[in-house]
Amino acid sequence: MTRQVPDDRRPGNERYSITLVPPAVEAVNLLTAATGLTKTDVINRAVQVYAFIEECIREGSDVLLRNRDGEIERVHIV
């Protein structure tokens, strides 16, 4: 679903200063502990996943999760 950008048009690295709310701080800490990734890597992946999901929804797709029992639930991002 994600459109590929030609290498000559891809932006380089860019530095941001952000303030995370407490639930986001907790999520980053949980993910760094669970995955061994750096905070930068966790935040980069989160932004990419969010962009992918937003693109899917914009194109008319639903985002669904299936639990271990096989029950399917639609994901809503607010």
C-alpha positions in Angstrom: 0.0 0.0 0.0 2.8 2.5 0.8 4.0 4.3 -2.2 7.7 4.1 -2.9 9.6 7.3 -3.3 12.5 7.3 -5.7 15.9 7.4 -4.0 16.8 10.8 -5.4 13.6 12.3 -3.9 13.9 10.8 -0.4 14.6 13.2 2.4 17.6 12.8 4.5 17.6 12.4 8.3 15.9 15.2 10.2 16.1 15.9 13.9 13.0 16.8 15.9 12.5 17.9 19.5 9.2 16.5 20.8 7.3 16.4 24.0 5.6 13.1 24.7 2.6 12.8 27.0 2.9 10.3 29.9 1.1 7.4 28.2 3.4 7.8 25.1 6.4 7.8 27.4 5.2 4.6 29.0 4.6 3.0 25.7 8.1 4.0 24.4 9.7 2.6 27.6 7.7 -0.7 27.3 8.7 -1.1 23.7 12.4 -0.4 24.3 12.4 -3.0 27.1 10.5 -5.6 25.1 12.3 -5.2 21.8 15.8 -4.0 22.7 15.4 -1.1 20.2 16.4 2.4 20.9 13.9 5.1 21.7 14.7 6.7 18.3 14.0 3.4 16.5 10.7 2.8 18.4 9.5 6.3 17.6 10.6 6.0 13.9 8.7 2.7 13.6 5.6 4.2 15.3 5.4 7.1 12.9 5.8 4.7 9.9 3.1 2.4 11.2 0.8 5.3 11.8 1.4 6.6 8.2 0.7 3.2 6.8 -2.5 2.8 8.7 -3.7 6.3 7.8 -3.0 5.6 4.1 -4.9 2.3 4.3 -7.9 4.0 5.9 -7.8 6.9 3.4 -7.9 4.4 0.5 -11.0 2.8 2.0 -9.6 -0.2 3.9 -10.5 -1.3 7.4 -7.8 -2.1 10.0 -8.7 -5.3 11.7 -7.2 -7.3 14.6 -7.9 -11.0 15.1 -7.5 -12.3 18.7 -6.3 -15.8 19.6 -9.9 -16.9 19.8 -10.5 -15.9 16.2 -12.7 -12.9 17.1 -12.1 -10.0 14.7 -12.2 -6.4 15.9 -12.1 -3.2 13.9 -9.3 -0.8 15.0 -10.2 2.9 15.4 -7.5 5.4 15.9 -8.7 8.6 17.5 
